[in-house]
């Protein structure tokens, strides 16, 4: 891979201070070398990096996964986010193994230099979880499902990373590249994924400069963000603090979609009532359809995830019940049983990042397999709810 390109660099005078934007490629050794060269001049009183707190913590505390309380993560509804983060991490690790490149080496170089020299490290990027939630809030639920399934499939379906993907990574970051095929010509994805982050990072730079009095900041950012951040800094941001707060907020969901699961439950129960009012045989036939379809698809999901046989049975029993209570999901029941029967070992947490770089590793590692059990059984139950509901009302309409 060629390293002939020269990293773009621009200096901006902001009031009495100066911000140097260094546009880097997250998979370039030359970028890491350039960061090292600039920092060793000693000209900067702070270094800003395109990292959020969670990604920064992953750099300075790589063993944090080993201390994860898996059941608590699932209970708090963070299972999907953890699975997506692992998939992104697996993508980065495959890059490192395939091309001998450490993705984000320039960010790590900046962080390590600053810590060694007791210089402030400014984390200017928005939390990845907030960015993904804002992306999700911009699209309909079926598009969110398509995005998530496409993301996971693209990261896990192949062992090698194409050269074209690596070239795209030179212009953006891991997050942008994985969404590239979805975000092209899609304003609803471009805004939260790229433009909002440009404005956010510009506001954070101004906020840190005003609050802490930094007079000369080196900002190590992806080349793809450079022009956007430069534009916002030159335009000026009247209230950086308010801008950061605005872009950190999760858009309020409309209240009526929250009623849909309860409406579905009411319709299903009404269908049972109508069936039993016609005859006990019809009523029990509808109940049997509900149990077999909903429980069967949830159990199939658990089976595909490699769940313990008792966990699979739990999925079959729990899904028809939990589907009638939108506050509890089938995945919580199956994950709890799977953790009890196959408690993850310390080694599973330690090997988690390595195991998830390969397809079969997701099924071999007890931590990632539990995540799959949670996701697949939940997804199976969700599909089963709609399929069983349509069948029940189809039978009633035909009867």
Secondary structure, 3 states (H helix, E strand, C coil): CCCCCCCCEEEEEECCEEEEEEEECCCCHHHHHHHHHHHCCCCCCEEEECCCHHHHHHHHCCCHHHHCCHHHHHHCCCHHHHHHHHHHHHHHHHHHHHHCCCCCHHHHHHHHHHHHCCCEEEECCCCHHHHHHHHHHCCCHHHHHHHHHHHHHHHHCCCCCCHHHHHHHCCCCHHHHHCHHHHCCCHHHHHHHHHHHHHHHHHHHHHHHHHHCCCEEEEEEEHHHHHHHHHHHHHCCCCHHHHHHHHHCCCCCCCCHHHHHHHHHHHHHHHHHHHHHHCHHHHHHHHHHHHHHHHHHHHHHHHHCCCCHHHHHHHHHHHHHHCCCCCCCHHHHHHHHHHHHCCCCHHHHHCHHHHCCCHHHHHHCHHHHHHHHHHHHHHHHHHHHHHHHHHHHHHHHHC
